[in-house]
Structures are given as C-alpha cells and as structure tokens.
C-alpha cells in the first residue's frame, strides 16, 4: 500500500507536438497541504484535470488512495472534493439553495449543508442570493460545495486568484484549518510563492510542464542562503586592504559582501577595516528571498 494519497508516475499530456505536462511524478502524503506551484501556463491546471479524470493522460498514470484513476474513477471521486478555476453557482438562488442543488446530485445528507456553511463561515449569509456575494464569499461557497461529500482529499486550483487582500486571508486561514480540524488532505495550486509559503507543508514546483522541485517548504527555505553586506567609505580600497590581510570578500556596486560569514569572521573583518582607518556606515544581512529562489528555479529572473 502506497504512503501517498496522490501519486503520479511519468504523467504526460501532449497537445499536438507540445508536451504541456512532461513526466511529472507528483507525491502527496496524507494530512499534507501540498502547494503545487508554477508560473501561469506551467501545466498546473492540466495536471489537476488529469488527477480528477477530466483529461486523459497521453502517457503515465495517476493513483489516488492507491487506486488507478482510469480503472476506479467513480469510487475515487466519491472521496475527493475539488474547485477548479471559478466556482459555478446560480446567482438568483441563496447559498443554502445552491448547496441543496449540489447535495441532491452528490447524495449527501441534508444536515451536511449547515455543517459546510459553518466550516466556510457563511452561516449568517446562508439565506442571501449569491449574486450579492463578494468574490471571496463566492470562493468560500465553492469550497463549501467541494466539502459536501465529506471528502478525504480536497483539490483547489488557484483559489485566491483575483481576491482582494482580506479575501485572500480568509481563504488562506480556512485552508490551513482543514487538515487538523477535519482530517482533509489538500492540494492547492498557485502561481504565487508568497501564498504557498504561508499555507503549505510540502511544495512541488512545475515549469514548462516539468517538475523541478518537490520537497518540504522548509527544504525550499533552506536554499535561501544569506550574506553580509558592508557599506564603507572607499569600498574598492577597503576590499584590497582586506585581501592583503588575508580576508576574502566580494566587491560589487561599491559594497563589500561576506558570503556565509560566521559571527567571528564578520567581527574580524570589521576590526581590520577600523584598524586601517576605513569608516563603516552599515553592516546588514542580505538573504535571498523565496521569490528570488522561485524565479531562479523557473527561469523567470528576467521577468514575464
């Protein structure tokens, strides 16, 4: 029995001669919030559609709960909730009525409607027509619909897309609460590393259809190496002085940089500069941000 709720093997999707998804090996463990991260057009939505049996892979396989999606799609999807792209709803109906329509299709129990409304914090708005909802409320209603069948796995495709800051925070906090409070494993796709960083425990990064990183968010953060930046007078002369005294630093844009310097090493360099009559204006740590790491990994340093 596999340890993974979702496991793909060389998952590939071609449109004509173009490989939109290329040999992706996705692995999502039970109880995780898995961030599926990549630029727009990287292959995230196509991958999710194959996970849900909405698109047929050109090659490779998808296993969910240890079962092949091709062979046991209906039994698998009974335990999966999803929100792909934008939620569908009837604007003239209330939130409760929309959920009732979905409940009849899913065969869920009637009390479950009140339960999911409470989970997504829409109980007070249950009797309001959905056409009057904010975009964030509509997204929460979409998640409520996905939760109606008591899923063990929830798949969300860009759930914060287009939301204002308060809406993003609402959805983020809702997603973070689900594994602990409701035992749900979550796969969430996004093109925003800052969002994934605040929610996910595991992350997979895809670009141009290929998986280029898959590990814990802590391992991704570990790539954020730091360096010490020194602002001094006559930086080039100071750099040469340090070299003559056996201290290795980098000189760039009129600043001195110490790569991975220990506290003692930094203190010795500062002492040497002072003893040789250089004025030190600023000593600060510079750490490569997760966004910079993401841009390097996906080859987008130059912008979109």
Buried (B, 14 or more C-beta within 10 A) or exposed (E): EEEBBBBBBEBBBBEEEEBBBBBBEBBBBBEBBBBBBBBEBBBBBBBBBBBBBEBEBBBBBBBBBEBEBEEBBEEBBEBBBBBBEBBEBEEEBBBBBBBBBBBEEBEBEEEBBEBBBEBBBBBEBBEBBBEEBBEBBBBBBBBBBBBBBBBBBBBBBBBBBEBEEEBBBBBBEBBBEBBEEBEBBBBBBBBBBEBBBBBBBBBBBBBBBBBBBBEEBEEBEEBEEEBBBBBBEEBEEBBEBBEEEEBEBEBEEEBBBBEEBEEEBBEBBBEBBEEEEBEBEEBEEEEEEBEBBBBEBBEEEEEE
